[in-house]
Amino acid sequence: MPQSVLIIGAGIIGASLAFELSRHGASVTVLDSATPASAASGRSFGWINASFYPNAIHYRTRSFCIPLLAHCEGRRWIKFADARF
């Protein structure tokens, strides 16, 4: 019988934990008071994008780099497998 797990918080830690536990057969339920990644995880400066930069050179440089990151070795995208939000 699979373990039932309740995770409080749908930020990067809660979502990652839910993903890993569900991959290993646990029945996972994630509860959050808002939408996933709407608090600290959704406001991190640890991401790459080309938004919010009025400086054209900065915008073009970041836009150029985004597709290059798709080829970084070891990249792993999070997929939610049987996690309920």
PAKOLDREN-575251 format. One record per atom (N, C-alpha, C): x, y, z; atom name; chain; residue number from 1; residue in three letters. Coordinates in nm, 3 decimals, padded with zeros to 5 digits. Atoms other than C-alpha are relative to their C-alpha. Example, Ala and Ser with C-alpha at 12.3 -4.5 7.8 and 13.67 -1.06 7.14 Angstrom:
<nodes>
<X->00.089; Y->-00.119; Z->00.000; site->N; unit->A; pos->1; code->ALA>
<X->01.230; Y->-00.450; Z->00.780; site->CA; unit->A; pos->1; code->ALA>
<X->00.090; Y->00.120; Z->00.000; site->C; unit->A; pos->1; code->ALA>
<X->-00.082; Y->-00.119; Z->-00.006; site->N; unit->A; pos->2; code->SER>
<X->01.367; Y->-00.106; Z->00.714; site->CA; unit->A; pos->2; code->SER>
<X->-00.077; Y->00.109; Z->00.073; site->C; unit->A; pos->2; code->SER>
</nodes>
This chain:
<nodes>
<X->00.084; Y->-00.117; Z->00.000; site->N; unit->A; pos->1; code->MET>
<X->00.000; Y->00.000; Z->00.000; site->CA; unit->A; pos->1; code->MET>
<X->00.090; Y->00.125; Z->00.000; site->C; unit->A; pos->1; code->MET>
<X->-00.085; Y->-00.119; Z->00.005; site->N; unit->A; pos->2; code->PRO>
<X->00.148; Y->00.342; Z->-00.095; site->CA; unit->A; pos->2; code->PRO>
<X->-00.021; Y->00.088; Z->00.123; site->C; unit->A; pos->2; code->PRO>
<X->00.008; Y->-00.095; Z->-00.111; site->N; unit->A; pos->3; code->GLN>
<X->00.224; Y->00.593; Z->00.178; site->CA; unit->A; pos->3; code->GLN>
<X->-00.078; Y->00.123; Z->-00.047; site->C; unit->A; pos->3; code->GLN>
<X->00.069; Y->-00.125; Z->00.028; site->N; unit->A; pos->4; code->SER>
<X->-00.003; Y->00.899; Z->00.191; site->CA; unit->A; pos->4; code->SER>
<X->00.078; Y->00.112; Z->00.068; site->C; unit->A; pos->4; code->SER>
<X->-00.082; Y->-00.109; Z->-00.052; site->N; unit->A; pos->5; code->VAL>
<X->00.190; Y->01.224; Z->00.234; site->CA; unit->A; pos->5; code->VAL>
<X->-00.070; Y->00.132; Z->-00.026; site->C; unit->A; pos->5; code->VAL>
<X->00.053; Y->-00.135; Z->00.014; site->N; unit->A; pos->6; code->LEU>
<X->00.064; Y->01.577; Z->00.295; site->CA; unit->A; pos->6; code->LEU>
<X->00.117; Y->00.097; Z->00.009; site->C; unit->A; pos->6; code->LEU>
<X->-00.107; Y->-00.100; Z->00.001; site->N; unit->A; pos->7; code->ILE>
<X->00.302; Y->01.860; Z->00.201; site->CA; unit->A; pos->7; code->ILE>
<X->-00.065; Y->00.137; Z->00.008; site->C; unit->A; pos->7; code->ILE>
<X->00.050; Y->-00.136; Z->-00.016; site->N; unit->A; pos->8; code->ILE>
<X->00.232; Y->02.213; Z->00.320; site->CA; unit->A; pos->8; code->ILE>
<X->00.096; Y->00.094; Z->-00.072; site->C; unit->A; pos->8; code->ILE>
<X->-00.081; Y->-00.095; Z->00.076; site->N; unit->A; pos->9; code->GLY>
<X->00.358; Y->02.467; Z->00.068; site->CA; unit->A; pos->9; code->GLY>
<X->00.032; Y->-00.051; Z->-00.138; site->C; unit->A; pos->9; code->GLY>
<X->-00.022; Y->00.039; Z->00.139; site->N; unit->A; pos->10; code->ALA>
<X->00.377; Y->02.457; Z->-00.311; site->CA; unit->A; pos->10; code->ALA>
<X->00.110; Y->00.084; Z->-00.065; site->C; unit->A; pos->10; code->ALA>
<X->-00.117; Y->-00.069; Z->00.055; site->N; unit->A; pos->11; code->GLY>
<X->00.703; Y->02.647; Z->-00.351; site->CA; unit->A; pos->11; code->GLY>
<X->00.095; Y->-00.103; Z->-00.059; site->C; unit->A; pos->11; code->GLY>
<X->-00.096; Y->00.090; Z->00.065; site->N; unit->A; pos->12; code->ILE>
<X->01.015; Y->02.496; Z->-00.502; site->CA; unit->A; pos->12; code->ILE>
<X->00.033; Y->-00.120; Z->00.088; site->C; unit->A; pos->12; code->ILE>
<X->-00.032; Y->00.112; Z->-00.089; site->N; unit->A; pos->13; code->ILE>
<X->01.089; Y->02.284; Z->-00.195; site->CA; unit->A; pos->13; code->ILE>
<X->-00.117; Y->-00.096; Z->00.009; site->C; unit->A; pos->13; code->ILE>
<X->00.118; Y->00.087; Z->-00.010; site->N; unit->A; pos->14; code->GLY>
<X->00.734; Y->02.153; Z->-00.150; site->CA; unit->A; pos->14; code->GLY>
<X->-00.030; Y->-00.072; Z->-00.130; site->C; unit->A; pos->14; code->GLY>
<X->00.027; Y->00.061; Z->00.130; site->N; unit->A; pos->15; code->ALA>
<X->00.686; Y->02.092; Z->-00.522; site->CA; unit->A; pos->15; code->ALA>
<X->00.104; Y->-00.106; Z->-00.035; site->C; unit->A; pos->15; code->ALA>
<X->-00.106; Y->00.098; Z->00.028; site->N; unit->A; pos->16; code->SER>
<X->01.023; Y->01.916; Z->-00.555; site->CA; unit->A; pos->16; code->SER>
<X->-00.017; Y->-00.124; Z->00.085; site->C; unit->A; pos->16; code->SER>
<X->00.022; Y->00.113; Z->-00.089; site->N; unit->A; pos->17; code->LEU>
<X->00.951; Y->01.700; Z->-00.254; site->CA; unit->A; pos->17; code->LEU>
<X->-00.119; Y->-00.084; Z->-00.047; site->C; unit->A; pos->17; code->LEU>
<X->00.118; Y->00.072; Z->00.051; site->N; unit->A; pos->18; code->ALA>
<X->00.606; Y->01.611; Z->-00.393; site->CA; unit->A; pos->18; code->ALA>
<X->00.036; Y->-00.081; Z->-00.124; site->C; unit->A; pos->18; code->ALA>
<X->-00.041; Y->00.068; Z->00.122; site->N; unit->A; pos->19; code->PHE>
<X->00.760; Y->01.522; Z->-00.727; site->CA; unit->A; pos->19; code->PHE>
<X->00.080; Y->-00.126; Z->00.032; site->C; unit->A; pos->19; code->PHE>
<X->-00.086; Y->00.115; Z->-00.033; site->N; unit->A; pos->20; code->GLU>
<X->01.026; Y->01.295; Z->-00.577; site->CA; unit->A; pos->20; code->GLU>
<X->-00.077; Y->-00.109; Z->00.073; site->C; unit->A; pos->20; code->GLU>
<X->00.077; Y->00.100; Z->-00.073; site->N; unit->A; pos->21; code->LEU>
<X->00.790; Y->01.124; Z->-00.334; site->CA; unit->A; pos->21; code->LEU>
<X->-00.097; Y->-00.074; Z->-00.091; site->C; unit->A; pos->21; code->LEU>
<X->00.094; Y->00.066; Z->00.091; site->N; unit->A; pos->22; code->SER>
<X->00.533; Y->01.058; Z->-00.606; site->CA; unit->A; pos->22; code->SER>
<X->00.072; Y->-00.092; Z->-00.098; site->C; unit->A; pos->22; code->SER>
<X->-00.080; Y->00.088; Z->00.087; site->N; unit->A; pos->23; code->ARG>
<X->00.807; Y->00.914; Z->-00.830; site->CA; unit->A; pos->23; code->ARG>
<X->00.031; Y->-00.132; Z->00.068; site->C; unit->A; pos->23; code->ARG>
<X->-00.032; Y->00.121; Z->-00.076; site->N; unit->A; pos->24; code->HIS>
<X->00.876; Y->00.665; Z->-00.555; site->CA; unit->A; pos->24; code->HIS>
<X->-00.124; Y->-00.069; Z->00.056; site->C; unit->A; pos->24; code->HIS>
<X->00.121; Y->00.074; Z->-00.033; site->N; unit->A; pos->25; code->GLY>
<X->00.514; Y->00.558; Z->-00.521; site->CA; unit->A; pos->25; code->GLY>
<X->-00.089; Y->00.056; Z->00.108; site->C; unit->A; pos->25; code->GLY>
<X->00.085; Y->-00.058; Z->-00.104; site->N; unit->A; pos->26; code->ALA>
<X->00.376; Y->00.784; Z->-00.249; site->CA; unit->A; pos->26; code->ALA>
<X->-00.120; Y->00.070; Z->-00.062; site->C; unit->A; pos->26; code->ALA>
<X->00.118; Y->-00.077; Z->00.038; site->N; unit->A; pos->27; code->SER>
<X->00.028; Y->00.931; Z->-00.277; site->CA; unit->A; pos->27; code->SER>
<X->00.016; Y->00.137; Z->00.066; site->C; unit->A; pos->27; code->SER>
<X->-00.038; Y->-00.132; Z->-00.053; site->N; unit->A; pos->28; code->VAL>
<X->00.105; Y->01.303; Z->-00.238; site->CA; unit->A; pos->28; code->VAL>
<X->-00.111; Y->00.102; Z->-00.022; site->C; unit->A; pos->28; code->VAL>
<X->00.091; Y->-00.114; Z->00.008; site->N; unit->A; pos->29; code->THR>
<X->-00.127; Y->01.595; Z->-00.163; site->CA; unit->A; pos->29; code->THR>
<X->00.078; Y->00.123; Z->00.044; site->C; unit->A; pos->29; code->THR>
<X->-00.069; Y->-00.124; Z->-00.032; site->N; unit->A; pos->30; code->VAL>
<X->00.014; Y->01.949; Z->-00.166; site->CA; unit->A; pos->30; code->VAL>
<X->-00.104; Y->00.106; Z->00.032; site->C; unit->A; pos->30; code->VAL>
<X->00.089; Y->-00.109; Z->-00.040; site->N; unit->A; pos->31; code->LEU>
<X->-00.165; Y->02.229; Z->00.021; site->CA; unit->A; pos->31; code->LEU>
<X->00.079; Y->00.129; Z->00.007; site->C; unit->A; pos->31; code->LEU>
<X->-00.062; Y->-00.131; Z->-00.008; site->N; unit->A; pos->32; code->ASP>
<X->-00.084; Y->02.595; Z->-00.016; site->CA; unit->A; pos->32; code->ASP>
<X->-00.112; Y->00.102; Z->00.015; site->C; unit->A; pos->32; code->ASP>
<X->00.103; Y->-00.101; Z->-00.020; site->N; unit->A; pos->33; code->SER>
<X->-00.275; Y->02.906; Z->00.091; site->CA; unit->A; pos->33; code->SER>
<X->-00.021; Y->00.087; Z->-00.124; site->C; unit->A; pos->33; code->SER>
<X->00.010; Y->-00.077; Z->00.125; site->N; unit->A; pos->34; code->ALA>
<X->-00.219; Y->03.058; Z->-00.255; site->CA; unit->A; pos->34; code->ALA>
<X->00.030; Y->-00.094; Z->-00.116; site->C; unit->A; pos->34; code->ALA>
<X->-00.034; Y->00.082; Z->00.116; site->N; unit->A; pos->35; code->THR>
<X->-00.115; Y->02.938; Z->-00.600; site->CA; unit->A; pos->35; code->THR>
<X->00.145; Y->-00.047; Z->00.011; site->C; unit->A; pos->35; code->THR>
<X->-00.138; Y->00.050; Z->-00.007; site->N; unit->A; pos->36; code->PRO>
<X->00.205; Y->02.733; Z->-00.652; site->CA; unit->A; pos->36; code->PRO>
<X->00.102; Y->00.109; Z->-00.037; site->C; unit->A; pos->36; code->PRO>
<X->-00.113; Y->-00.092; Z->00.022; site->N; unit->A; pos->37; code->ALA>
<X->00.526; Y->02.939; Z->-00.636; site->CA; unit->A; pos->37; code->ALA>
<X->-00.041; Y->00.147; Z->00.006; site->C; unit->A; pos->37; code->ALA>
<X->00.045; Y->-00.139; Z->-00.007; site->N; unit->A; pos->38; code->SER>
<X->00.336; Y->03.258; Z->-00.546; site->CA; unit->A; pos->38; code->SER>
<X->00.070; Y->00.081; Z->00.109; site->C; unit->A; pos->38; code->SER>
<X->-00.071; Y->-00.073; Z->-00.107; site->N; unit->A; pos->39; code->ALA>
<X->00.551; Y->03.348; Z->-00.244; site->CA; unit->A; pos->39; code->ALA>
<X->00.148; Y->00.010; Z->-00.036; site->C; unit->A; pos->39; code->ALA>
<X->-00.144; Y->-00.018; Z->00.020; site->N; unit->A; pos->40; code->ALA>
<X->00.931; Y->03.338; Z->-00.210; site->CA; unit->A; pos->40; code->ALA>
<X->00.053; Y->-00.070; Z->-00.125; site->C; unit->A; pos->40; code->ALA>
<X->-00.050; Y->00.074; Z->00.118; site->N; unit->A; pos->41; code->SER>
<X->00.986; Y->03.075; Z->-00.483; site->CA; unit->A; pos->41; code->SER>
<X->-00.033; Y->00.072; Z->-00.130; site->C; unit->A; pos->41; code->SER>
<X->00.040; Y->-00.070; Z->00.121; site->N; unit->A; pos->42; code->GLY>
<X->00.802; Y->03.287; Z->-00.738; site->CA; unit->A; pos->42; code->GLY>
<X->00.062; Y->00.137; Z->-00.014; site->C; unit->A; pos->42; code->GLY>
<X->-00.059; Y->-00.133; Z->00.002; site->N; unit->A; pos->43; code->ARG>
<X->00.994; Y->03.602; Z->-00.653; site->CA; unit->A; pos->43; code->ARG>
<X->00.153; Y->-00.005; Z->00.012; site->C; unit->A; pos->43; code->ARG>
<X->-00.144; Y->00.018; Z->-00.012; site->N; unit->A; pos->44; code->SER>
<X->01.347; Y->03.467; Z->-00.663; site->CA; unit->A; pos->44; code->SER>
<X->00.073; Y->00.072; Z->-00.113; site->C; unit->A; pos->44; code->SER>
<X->-00.086; Y->-00.057; Z->00.104; site->N; unit->A; pos->45; code->PHE>
<X->01.626; Y->03.640; Z->-00.850; site->CA; unit->A; pos->45; code->PHE>
<X->00.090; Y->-00.106; Z->-00.060; site->C; unit->A; pos->45; code->PHE>
<X->-00.084; Y->00.109; Z->00.048; site->N; unit->A; pos->46; code->GLY>
<X->01.775; Y->03.298; Z->-00.925; site->CA; unit->A; pos->46; code->GLY>
<X->-00.046; Y->-00.057; Z->-00.133; site->C; unit->A; pos->46; code->GLY>
<X->00.047; Y->00.049; Z->00.128; site->N; unit->A; pos->47; code->TRP>
<X->01.613; Y->03.268; Z->-01.268; site->CA; unit->A; pos->47; code->TRP>
<X->00.053; Y->00.088; Z->-00.111; site->C; unit->A; pos->47; code->TRP>
<X->-00.048; Y->-00.074; Z->00.117; site->N; unit->A; pos->48; code->ILE>
<X->01.708; Y->03.379; Z->-01.615; site->CA; unit->A; pos->48; code->ILE>
<X->-00.121; Y->00.035; Z->-00.086; site->C; unit->A; pos->48; code->ILE>
<X->00.104; Y->-00.044; Z->00.093; site->N; unit->A; pos->49; code->ASN>
<X->01.470; Y->03.584; Z->-01.826; site->CA; unit->A; pos->49; code->ASN>
<X->00.045; Y->00.130; Z->-00.064; site->C; unit->A; pos->49; code->ASN>
<X->-00.032; Y->-00.127; Z->00.065; site->N; unit->A; pos->50; code->ALA>
<X->01.462; Y->03.893; Z->-02.040; site->CA; unit->A; pos->50; code->ALA>
<X->-00.103; Y->00.106; Z->00.035; site->C; unit->A; pos->50; code->ALA>
<X->00.105; Y->-00.094; Z->-00.038; site->N; unit->A; pos->51; code->SER>
<X->01.176; Y->04.071; Z->-01.864; site->CA; unit->A; pos->51; code->SER>
<X->00.053; Y->00.107; Z->00.095; site->C; unit->A; pos->51; code->SER>
<X->-00.021; Y->-00.104; Z->-00.101; site->N; unit->A; pos->52; code->PHE>
<X->01.176; Y->04.388; Z->-01.659; site->CA; unit->A; pos->52; code->PHE>
<X->00.131; Y->00.076; Z->-00.016; site->C; unit->A; pos->52; code->PHE>
<X->-00.124; Y->-00.074; Z->00.021; site->N; unit->A; pos->53; code->TYR>
<X->01.485; Y->04.544; Z->-01.816; site->CA; unit->A; pos->53; code->TYR>
<X->-00.021; Y->00.106; Z->-00.107; site->C; unit->A; pos->53; code->TYR>
<X->00.021; Y->-00.106; Z->00.099; site->N; unit->A; pos->54; code->PRO>
<X->01.434; Y->04.883; Z->-01.981; site->CA; unit->A; pos->54; code->PRO>
<X->00.124; Y->00.026; Z->-00.086; site->C; unit->A; pos->54; code->PRO>
<X->-00.123; Y->-00.019; Z->00.075; site->N; unit->A; pos->55; code->ASN>
<X->01.798; Y->04.886; Z->-02.096; site->CA; unit->A; pos->55; code->ASN>
<X->00.004; Y->-00.102; Z->-00.115; site->C; unit->A; pos->55; code->ASN>
<X->00.008; Y->00.087; Z->00.118; site->N; unit->A; pos->56; code->ALA>
<X->01.798; Y->04.746; Z->-02.453; site->CA; unit->A; pos->56; code->ALA>
<X->00.118; Y->-00.097; Z->-00.009; site->C; unit->A; pos->56; code->ALA>
<X->-00.117; Y->00.088; Z->00.008; site->N; unit->A; pos->57; code->ILE>
<X->02.152; Y->04.604; Z->-02.435; site->CA; unit->A; pos->57; code->ILE>
<X->-00.013; Y->-00.115; Z->00.100; site->C; unit->A; pos->57; code->ILE>
<X->00.019; Y->00.103; Z->-00.102; site->N; unit->A; pos->58; code->HIS>
<X->02.079; Y->04.419; Z->-02.112; site->CA; unit->A; pos->58; code->HIS>
<X->-00.107; Y->-00.100; Z->-00.045; site->C; unit->A; pos->58; code->HIS>
<X->00.109; Y->00.086; Z->00.048; site->N; unit->A; pos->59; code->TYR>
<X->01.752; Y->04.285; Z->-02.258; site->CA; unit->A; pos->59; code->TYR>
<X->00.049; Y->-00.094; Z->-00.111; site->C; unit->A; pos->59; code->TYR>
<X->-00.047; Y->00.083; Z->00.112; site->N; unit->A; pos->60; code->ARG>
<X->01.918; Y->04.162; Z->-02.580; site->CA; unit->A; pos->60; code->ARG>
<X->00.102; Y->-00.104; Z->00.045; site->C; unit->A; pos->60; code->ARG>
<X->-00.100; Y->00.095; Z->-00.051; site->N; unit->A; pos->61; code->THR>
<X->02.207; Y->04.000; Z->-02.392; site->CA; unit->A; pos->61; code->THR>
<X->-00.069; Y->-00.116; Z->00.070; site->C; unit->A; pos->61; code->THR>
<X->00.071; Y->00.106; Z->-00.073; site->N; unit->A; pos->62; code->ARG>
<X->01.973; Y->03.808; Z->-02.162; site->CA; unit->A; pos->62; code->ARG>
<X->-00.083; Y->-00.084; Z->-00.097; site->C; unit->A; pos->62; code->ARG>
<X->00.080; Y->00.074; Z->00.098; site->N; unit->A; pos->63; code->SER>
<X->01.745; Y->03.713; Z->-02.453; site->CA; unit->A; pos->63; code->SER>
<X->00.087; Y->-00.097; Z->-00.079; site->C; unit->A; pos->63; code->SER>
<X->-00.093; Y->00.085; Z->00.074; site->N; unit->A; pos->64; code->PHE>
<X->02.045; Y->03.573; Z->-02.640; site->CA; unit->A; pos->64; code->PHE>
<X->00.041; Y->-00.122; Z->00.081; site->C; unit->A; pos->64; code->PHE>
<X->-00.050; Y->00.108; Z->-00.085; site->N; unit->A; pos->65; code->CYS>
<X->02.153; Y->03.359; Z->-02.342; site->CA; unit->A; pos->65; code->CYS>
<X->-00.105; Y->-00.105; Z->00.034; site->C; unit->A; pos->65; code->CYS>
<X->00.104; Y->00.094; Z->-00.042; site->N; unit->A; pos->66; code->ILE>
<X->01.818; Y->03.195; Z->-02.268; site->CA; unit->A; pos->66; code->ILE>
<X->00.005; Y->-00.131; Z->-00.079; site->C; unit->A; pos->66; code->ILE>
<X->-00.005; Y->00.128; Z->00.073; site->N; unit->A; pos->67; code->PRO>
<X->01.831; Y->02.936; Z->-02.554; site->CA; unit->A; pos->67; code->PRO>
<X->00.129; Y->-00.079; Z->00.027; site->C; unit->A; pos->67; code->PRO>
<X->-00.126; Y->00.070; Z->-00.028; site->N; unit->A; pos->68; code->LEU>
<X->02.194; Y->02.856; Z->-02.467; site->CA; unit->A; pos->68; code->LEU>
<X->-00.011; Y->-00.085; Z->00.126; site->C; unit->A; pos->68; code->LEU>
<X->00.016; Y->00.075; Z->-00.125; site->N; unit->A; pos->69; code->LEU>
<X->02.086; Y->02.740; Z->-02.121; site->CA; unit->A; pos->69; code->LEU>
<X->-00.067; Y->-00.135; Z->-00.022; site->C; unit->A; pos->69; code->LEU>
<X->00.068; Y->00.127; Z->00.029; site->N; unit->A; pos->70; code->ALA>
<X->01.876; Y->02.465; Z->-02.280; site->CA; unit->A; pos->70; code->ALA>
<X->00.099; Y->-00.113; Z->-00.025; site->C; unit->A; pos->70; code->ALA>
<X->-00.100; Y->00.101; Z->00.030; site->N; unit->A; pos->71; code->HIS>
<X->02.199; Y->02.284; Z->-02.362; site->CA; unit->A; pos->71; code->HIS>
<X->00.095; Y->-00.026; Z->00.117; site->C; unit->A; pos->71; code->HIS>
<X->-00.085; Y->00.021; Z->-00.117; site->N; unit->A; pos->72; code->CYS>
<X->02.350; Y->02.296; Z->-02.012; site->CA; unit->A; pos->72; code->CYS>
<X->-00.010; Y->-00.145; Z->00.047; site->C; unit->A; pos->72; code->CYS>
<X->-00.003; Y->00.139; Z->-00.046; site->N; unit->A; pos->73; code->GLU>
<X->02.457; Y->01.951; Z->-01.899; site->CA; unit->A; pos->73; code->GLU>
<X->-00.055; Y->-00.007; Z->00.143; site->C; unit->A; pos->73; code->GLU>
<X->00.054; Y->00.019; Z->-00.134; site->N; unit->A; pos->74; code->GLY>
<X->02.270; Y->01.823; Z->-01.597; site->CA; unit->A; pos->74; code->GLY>
<X->-00.129; Y->00.074; Z->00.025; site->C; unit->A; pos->74; code->GLY>
<X->00.126; Y->-00.073; Z->-00.019; site->N; unit->A; pos->75; code->ARG>
<X->01.962; Y->02.039; Z->-01.652; site->CA; unit->A; pos->75; code->ARG>
<X->-00.113; Y->-00.098; Z->00.026; site->C; unit->A; pos->75; code->ARG>
<X->00.113; Y->00.088; Z->-00.031; site->N; unit->A; pos->76; code->ARG>
<X->01.650; Y->01.889; Z->-01.505; site->CA; unit->A; pos->76; code->ARG>
<X->-00.124; Y->00.084; Z->00.023; site->C; unit->A; pos->76; code->ARG>
<X->00.125; Y->-00.073; Z->-00.016; site->N; unit->A; pos->77; code->TRP>
<X->01.300; Y->02.022; Z->-01.547; site->CA; unit->A; pos->77; code->TRP>
<X->-00.090; Y->-00.076; Z->00.097; site->C; unit->A; pos->77; code->TRP>
<X->00.091; Y->00.062; Z->-00.096; site->N; unit->A; pos->78; code->ILE>
<X->01.049; Y->01.959; Z->-01.273; site->CA; unit->A; pos->78; code->ILE>
<X->-00.129; Y->-00.037; Z->-00.072; site->C; unit->A; pos->78; code->ILE>
<X->00.129; Y->00.047; Z->00.051; site->N; unit->A; pos->79; code->LYS>
<X->00.749; Y->01.751; Z->-01.378; site->CA; unit->A; pos->79; code->LYS>
<X->-00.078; Y->-00.050; Z->00.120; site->C; unit->A; pos->79; code->LYS>
<X->00.082; Y->00.045; Z->-00.111; site->N; unit->A; pos->80; code->PHE>
<X->00.465; Y->01.693; Z->-01.140; site->CA; unit->A; pos->80; code->PHE>
<X->-00.066; Y->-00.131; Z->-00.040; site->C; unit->A; pos->80; code->PHE>
<X->00.054; Y->00.133; Z->00.029; site->N; unit->A; pos->81; code->ALA>
<X->00.376; Y->01.325; Z->-01.136; site->CA; unit->A; pos->81; code->ALA>
<X->-00.097; Y->-00.038; Z->00.110; site->C; unit->A; pos->81; code->ALA>
<X->00.104; Y->00.040; Z->-00.093; site->N; unit->A; pos->82; code->ASP>
<X->00.049; Y->01.256; Z->-00.961; site->CA; unit->A; pos->82; code->ASP>
<X->00.000; Y->00.084; Z->00.128; site->C; unit->A; pos->82; code->ASP>
<X->00.008; Y->-00.090; Z->-00.116; site->N; unit->A; pos->83; code->ALA>
<X->00.086; Y->01.554; Z->-00.725; site->CA; unit->A; pos->83; code->ALA>
<X->-00.124; Y->00.087; Z->-00.017; site->C; unit->A; pos->83; code->ALA>
<X->00.125; Y->-00.076; Z->00.008; site->N; unit->A; pos->84; code->ARG>
<X->-00.242; Y->01.728; Z->-00.646; site->CA; unit->A; pos->84; code->ARG>
<X->00.019; Y->00.136; Z->00.068; site->C; unit->A; pos->84; code->ARG>
<X->-00.006; Y->-00.136; Z->-00.056; site->N; unit->A; pos->85; code->PHE>
<X->-00.251; Y->02.106; Z->-00.595; site->CA; unit->A; pos->85; code->PHE>
<X->-00.139; Y->00.049; Z->00.026; site->C; unit->A; pos->85; code->PHE>
</nodes>
